[in-house]
Amino acid sequence: MDKMNQSSAEAEAETIEPLRYLSKGEAAAIETELLKDYRFGQQQLIEIWGQACALAITKAYPLSSLAKKQPTVLVICGPDQNGSIGLVCARHLRMYEYEPTIYHPKRSSESLHQDFTVQCEKMDIPSLSYLPTEVQLINDAYNLVIDAMLGPDTDCDNIKEPYPGILVTLKQIKVPIASVDVPSGWDVEEPSQDGINPEVLISLTAPKKCAMSFSGKHFLAGRFLPYDIQKKYDLNLPDYPGTDCLIEL
């Protein structure tokens, strides 16, 4: 490379802005804008995110890499939006020839959540009636656990049962955990010092501030985001490869 091209390449590298990590308020504002101004439907967004999560799982844990003979995956789904995303993820994993099992700590009364639950039931995806407290049973039965339990809207200072008990179990299991958007029990704004320790994090739209020091495998599913929103919030999203809907950061 000659000096002129080298200097222009260096100048271009210097102008690349760092990826923006969102606060809780910023994440909520972007979602509200998508729903109200851009007329995305909530079901549409959940479907986009859920499929992207399933694709991230296939990249992080290909079928050929799983330790157990059966490609079993436990998907823990909370009652709110993250739980619905988990249900969509489970449905797509089933189509990708994994064997998901769903655990609902609490059933949601929201019609959208119920619709996603029915879709899973129609695809013969089994559900657990309770989560074993004996950690070895989970280690023996599943290749990994997908944490779609508590999302960015959760008040971490006011987590009520059964979730604290489930978090205790998740801290003890040996199989890897993949968390959706924000690891359950973590504050959106800052990394957790004593929470669960996922091996994989799948950030939705843009990563949240709690992910700034995340050292595991980190995926981002935000390619669908309209350019004007990216620009308005200075998200500085990376270039996605080919036609992929997610990228590993």
Sequence and secondary structure as in RCSB ss.txt:
>XXXX:A:sequence
MDKMNQSSAEAEAETIEPLRYLSKGEAAAIETELLKDYRFGQQQLIEIWGQACALAITKAYPLSSLAKKQPTVLV
ICGPDQNGSIGLVCARHLRMYEYEPTIYHPKRSSESLHQDFTVQCEKMDIPSLSYLPTEVQLINDAYNLVIDAML
GPDTDCDNIKEPYPGILVTLKQIKVPIASVDVPSGWDVEEPSQDGINPEVLISLTAPKKCAMSFSGKHFLAGRFL
PYDIQKKYDLNLPDYPGTDCLIEL
>XXXX:A:secstr
  HHHHHHHHHHHHH      B HHHHHHHHHHHHHTS   HHHHHHHHHHHHHHHHHHHS GGG SSSS EEEE
EE SSHHHHHHHHHHHHHHHTT EEEEE SS    HHHHHHHHHHHHTT  EESS  SSHHHHHHH SEEEEESS
 TT  GGG  TTHHHHHHHHHH  S EEEESS TT  TTS  SSS   SEEEEESS BGGGTT  SEEEEE TTS
 HHHHHHTT       TT S EE 
